[in-house]
Amino acid sequence: MTDLKDLSAQSLFNVKGWVAVVTGGGTGLGLITAKALAANGVKVYITGRRVEKLKDAEMQDSSSGGSITGLQMDVTDKDSIKAGVTEISGKEKCVNLLINNAGVTSVNYGEKGMPEGSVAEVSEAMFASQGFEEWTSINKATPRLLLTMTRVNVASYYFTSVAFLPLLTAARDHGYSEAGSILNISSISGITKASQNGQFSYNASKAGTISLTEQLAVDFKRPDIEVRVNTLAPGYFPSEMTPIDKEDGNEKKHFREKWGIPFGRAGNPRDYAAAILNFAVNQYVTGSTLTIDGGWLLASV
């Protein structure tokens, strides 16, 4: 007979003492993720390229015992990933949760929306509005950071996941009932059939994130590995990539009409934290994608 205490929220979501790694954890949803975990007693290592952002995010929560520590690591460089794993291995015996969060966005049609006119005019406008560089780079303003969509949003998740595999499986050797798990952050953009105003390259890369998650979940179900791999597909949450204009506020009409969100608001940190913790502790979930979008996908059908 199950003890009622085992079904309490405090027991179900008990992650105190865990070790987690969050890539791209210095800002945006990555930082929300790190704070949510630290607030529940997790020792969190956040990685990224910008040292100043990582340092600003560092903290120690005396009430929960959780913490956030910055670690410079470029997820698009295999040597940098290996160095990050080596550094964490020198400090921790295992990792309970790896969250691949780092990502980049892309160009779209712009304010005028989809080109209009004859079929030939639409074809020409769409063909001329973007080049291969728009599909494969963050933006033209930062030529030294020409990192492809696939390189960041898909390939980096693969290499980071496999590099941390020994630390994840080591959790079973140090008192935990299961190996550490992996959570890949994709997007509703990887599920929707709409281009979202011509956001083709980003949407395609996020669909790749979901496909990669499903493949890793199958390969990592081996008895000697047994690492769960899932993906969270968020909709509109304020971040560096998706800022809310100051004049927007949180008016339901604005979010329903401009963003197409039936619930009439953007996601908030509590919404996001609840989803993160659910994937972290549910030992019977792998290969799954959870959309968290305020009903946007339902409204877009």
C-alpha positions as CSV (number, residue, x, y, z in Angstrom):
1,M,0.0,0.0,0.0
2,T,1.4,3.4,-1.0
3,D,2.0,5.7,1.9
4,L,0.1,9.0,1.4
5,K,3.3,10.9,2.3
6,D,4.9,9.4,-0.9
7,L,2.2,11.1,-2.9
8,S,2.6,14.6,-1.5
9,A,3.9,17.3,-3.7
10,Q,6.9,17.7,-1.4
11,S,7.8,14.0,-1.8
12,L,6.9,13.8,-5.5
13,F,9.1,16.7,-6.5
14,N,12.0,16.2,-4.1
15,V,15.2,16.9,-6.0
16,K,17.2,18.2,-3.0
17,G,20.8,17.3,-3.3
18,W,20.7,16.7,-7.1
19,V,23.3,17.9,-9.5
20,A,22.1,19.5,-12.8
21,V,23.7,21.0,-15.9
22,V,21.8,23.6,-17.9
23,T,23.3,24.8,-21.2
24,G,22.6,28.4,-22.1
25,G,21.7,28.9,-18.5
26,G,22.8,32.5,-18.0
27,T,19.7,34.2,-19.4
28,G,16.1,33.7,-20.4
29,L,14.4,30.3,-20.0
30,G,17.8,28.7,-19.2
31,L,18.1,31.0,-16.2
32,I,14.5,30.4,-15.1
33,T,15.3,26.7,-15.3
34,A,18.4,27.1,-13.2
35,K,16.6,29.2,-10.5
36,A,13.7,26.7,-10.4
37,L,16.1,23.8,-9.7
38,A,18.3,25.8,-7.2
39,A,15.1,26.9,-5.3
40,N,14.5,23.2,-4.7
41,G,17.9,22.3,-3.4
42,V,19.7,21.4,-6.7
43,K,23.4,22.2,-7.3
44,V,23.1,23.7,-10.8
45,Y,26.0,24.3,-13.3
46,I,25.0,26.7,-16.0
47,T,27.1,26.9,-19.2
48,G,27.5,29.5,-22.0
49,R,30.0,31.6,-23.9
50,R,29.4,34.9,-22.1
51,V,31.3,34.8,-18.8
52,E,29.7,38.0,-17.6
53,K,26.2,36.6,-17.9
54,L,27.2,33.4,-16.1
55,K,28.8,35.4,-13.3
56,D,25.7,37.6,-12.9
57,A,23.5,34.5,-12.6
58,E,25.5,32.8,-9.9
59,M,23.9,32.4,-6.5
60,Q,23.6,30.4,-3.3
61,D,20.2,29.7,-1.8
62,S,20.7,29.3,1.9
63,S,17.1,28.2,2.6
64,S,17.1,25.3,0.1
65,G,20.8,24.5,-0.1
66,G,20.7,24.9,-3.9
67,S,23.2,26.9,-5.9
68,I,24.0,28.2,-9.4
69,T,27.6,28.1,-10.7
70,G,28.7,29.4,-14.0
71,L,31.0,27.4,-16.3
72,Q,32.1,28.8,-19.7
73,M,31.5,26.1,-22.3
74,D,30.8,26.4,-26.0
75,V,28.3,23.7,-27.0
76,T,29.2,24.0,-30.6
77,D,32.8,23.0,-29.9
78,K,33.5,19.3,-29.0
79,D,36.7,20.2,-27.2
80,S,34.9,22.8,-25.1
81,I,32.2,20.3,-24.2
82,K,34.8,17.7,-23.2
83,A,36.5,20.3,-21.1
84,G,33.2,21.1,-19.4
85,V,32.6,17.5,-18.6
86,T,36.1,17.1,-17.2
87,E,35.7,20.1,-15.0
88,I,32.3,18.9,-13.6
89,S,33.7,15.4,-13.2
90,G,36.4,16.8,-10.9
91,K,33.7,18.3,-8.6
92,E,30.8,15.9,-8.8
93,K,30.4,12.1,-8.7
94,C,27.3,12.2,-11.0
95,V,24.8,14.4,-12.8
96,N,21.0,13.8,-12.2
97,L,19.7,16.1,-14.9
98,L,21.1,17.5,-18.1
99,I,19.0,20.2,-19.8
100,N,20.1,21.1,-23.3
101,N,18.7,24.7,-23.5
102,A,21.1,26.7,-25.6
103,G,19.5,27.8,-28.9
104,V,19.4,30.5,-31.6
105,T,16.6,32.0,-33.6
106,S,16.3,33.1,-37.3
107,V,14.8,35.5,-39.8
108,N,11.2,35.6,-41.0
109,Y,9.2,37.6,-43.5
110,G,9.3,40.7,-41.5
111,E,6.6,43.2,-40.5
112,K,4.8,43.1,-43.9
113,G,4.2,39.4,-43.6
114,M,4.0,36.9,-46.4
115,P,4.6,38.4,-49.9
116,E,1.5,39.2,-51.9
117,G,0.8,39.3,-55.6
118,S,0.9,36.7,-58.4
119,V,2.3,33.3,-57.9
120,A,5.4,34.4,-59.8
121,E,5.8,37.5,-57.6
122,V,5.4,35.5,-54.4
123,S,7.9,33.0,-55.6
124,E,10.4,35.6,-56.5
125,A,10.0,37.6,-53.3
126,M,10.4,34.5,-51.1
127,F,13.4,33.3,-53.1
128,A,15.1,36.7,-52.9
129,S,14.3,37.6,-49.3
130,Q,16.7,35.1,-47.8
131,G,19.9,33.5,-48.7
132,F,21.6,30.3,-47.5
133,E,23.4,32.4,-44.9
134,E,20.1,33.4,-43.3
135,W,19.3,29.7,-42.9
136,T,22.7,28.8,-41.5
137,S,23.7,31.7,-39.4
138,I,22.5,33.6,-36.3
139,N,22.5,36.9,-38.1
140,K,24.6,39.1,-40.4
141,A,25.5,41.5,-37.6
142,T,27.7,39.0,-35.8
143,P,29.8,37.4,-38.6
144,R,32.2,35.9,-36.0
145,L,29.4,33.9,-34.6
146,L,28.1,32.3,-37.8
147,L,26.7,29.3,-36.0
148,T,24.2,27.2,-38.0
149,M,20.7,26.5,-36.8
150,T,21.4,22.8,-37.0
151,R,24.8,23.2,-35.3
152,V,23.3,24.9,-32.2
153,N,19.7,23.6,-32.0
154,V,20.4,20.0,-32.9
155,A,24.0,18.9,-33.2
156,S,25.1,20.6,-29.9
157,Y,22.3,18.7,-28.1
158,Y,23.6,15.4,-29.5
159,F,27.3,16.0,-28.6
160,T,26.5,17.4,-25.2
161,S,24.2,14.5,-24.4
162,V,26.6,11.8,-25.3
163,A,29.5,13.5,-23.6
164,F,27.7,13.7,-20.3
165,L,26.4,10.1,-20.6
166,P,29.0,8.6,-18.1
167,L,28.1,11.2,-15.5
168,L,24.4,10.6,-16.0
169,T,24.6,6.8,-15.6
170,A,26.9,7.2,-12.6
171,A,23.9,8.4,-10.6
172,R,22.9,4.7,-10.1
173,D,26.2,4.0,-8.5
174,H,25.8,6.8,-5.9
175,G,22.5,6.0,-4.2
176,Y,19.9,7.0,-6.8
177,S,17.3,4.7,-8.1
178,E,17.7,5.7,-11.7
179,A,20.4,7.2,-14.0
180,G,20.3,10.9,-14.7
181,S,17.9,12.1,-17.4
182,I,18.1,14.5,-20.3
183,L,15.7,17.2,-21.2
184,N,16.0,18.9,-24.6
185,I,14.3,22.3,-25.0
186,S,12.6,22.4,-28.4
187,S,9.7,24.7,-29.2
188,I,6.1,24.6,-30.5
189,S,7.8,26.0,-33.6
190,G,9.1,22.5,-34.2
191,I,5.6,21.1,-34.1
192,T,3.4,23.6,-35.8
193,K,2.5,23.2,-39.5
194,A,2.5,27.0,-40.0
195,S,5.7,28.9,-40.9
196,Q,5.0,31.6,-38.2
197,N,5.6,34.4,-40.6
198,G,8.2,32.7,-42.7
199,Q,10.3,31.4,-39.8
200,F,11.2,28.3,-41.9
201,S,14.8,27.6,-40.8
202,Y,14.2,28.0,-37.1
203,N,11.1,25.8,-37.2
204,A,12.9,23.1,-39.2
205,S,15.8,23.1,-36.7
206,K,13.4,22.7,-33.7
207,A,11.7,19.9,-35.5
208,G,15.1,18.4,-35.7
209,T,15.5,18.8,-31.9
210,I,12.4,16.8,-31.3
211,S,13.4,14.1,-33.8
212,L,16.8,13.8,-32.1
213,T,15.2,13.5,-28.7
214,E,13.1,10.6,-29.9
215,Q,16.1,8.8,-31.4
216,L,18.2,9.3,-28.3
217,A,15.4,8.0,-26.1
218,V,15.3,4.8,-28.2
219,D,19.0,4.3,-28.2
220,F,19.5,5.2,-24.5
221,K,16.8,2.7,-23.3
222,R,19.4,-0.1,-23.4
223,P,19.6,-1.9,-20.0
224,D,23.1,-0.8,-19.4
225,I,22.2,2.9,-20.0
226,E,18.5,3.5,-19.2
227,V,18.7,7.2,-19.5
228,R,15.4,9.0,-20.1
229,V,15.4,11.6,-22.8
230,N,12.5,14.0,-23.3
231,T,11.7,17.4,-24.8
232,L,9.8,20.4,-23.6
233,A,8.2,22.5,-26.4
234,P,7.5,26.0,-25.0
235,G,5.3,28.6,-26.7
236,Y,5.6,32.3,-26.0
237,F,7.7,33.0,-22.9
238,P,9.5,36.4,-22.5
239,S,13.2,36.0,-23.2
240,E,16.0,37.6,-25.1
241,M,14.7,35.9,-28.3
242,T,11.1,36.7,-27.6
243,P,10.8,40.0,-25.7
244,I,7.5,41.7,-24.8
245,D,7.2,45.3,-25.8
246,K,6.7,47.6,-22.8
247,E,3.4,48.9,-24.2
248,D,2.1,45.3,-24.5
249,G,1.6,44.6,-20.8
250,N,-0.3,41.4,-20.2
251,E,-3.6,42.4,-21.7
252,K,-5.5,39.3,-22.8
253,K,-6.8,41.0,-26.0
254,H,-3.2,41.7,-27.1
255,F,-2.0,38.1,-26.6
256,R,-5.1,36.7,-28.2
257,E,-5.0,38.9,-31.3
258,K,-1.3,39.4,-31.9
259,W,0.1,36.2,-30.6
260,G,-2.9,33.9,-31.1
261,I,-2.8,32.6,-27.5
262,P,-6.3,31.6,-26.3
263,F,-5.4,32.0,-22.7
264,G,-4.5,35.6,-23.3
265,R,-1.1,35.8,-21.7
266,A,2.5,34.8,-22.1
267,G,3.9,32.0,-20.1
268,N,5.5,32.8,-16.7
269,P,8.3,31.3,-14.6
270,R,6.0,29.2,-12.5
271,D,4.5,27.6,-15.6
272,Y,7.9,26.8,-16.9
273,A,9.3,25.6,-13.6
274,A,6.4,23.1,-13.0
275,A,7.1,21.5,-16.4
276,I,10.8,21.2,-15.8
277,L,10.3,19.5,-12.4
278,N,7.8,17.1,-13.8
279,F,10.2,15.8,-16.4
280,A,13.0,15.7,-13.8
281,V,11.2,13.4,-11.4
282,N,8.8,11.3,-13.5
283,Q,10.8,8.1,-13.9
284,Y,8.2,6.5,-16.3
285,V,8.5,9.2,-19.1
286,T,10.9,9.0,-22.0
287,G,10.8,9.9,-25.6
288,S,7.9,12.4,-24.9
289,T,7.3,16.0,-26.0
290,L,5.3,18.3,-23.8
291,T,3.9,21.5,-25.3
292,I,3.4,24.4,-22.9
293,D,1.9,27.1,-25.0
294,G,-1.4,28.5,-23.5
295,G,-3.4,26.7,-26.1
296,W,-1.6,28.2,-29.1
297,L,-1.3,24.9,-31.0
298,L,-5.0,24.1,-30.4
299,A,-6.0,27.5,-31.8
300,S,-3.7,27.2,-34.8
301,V,-5.4,24.0,-36.0
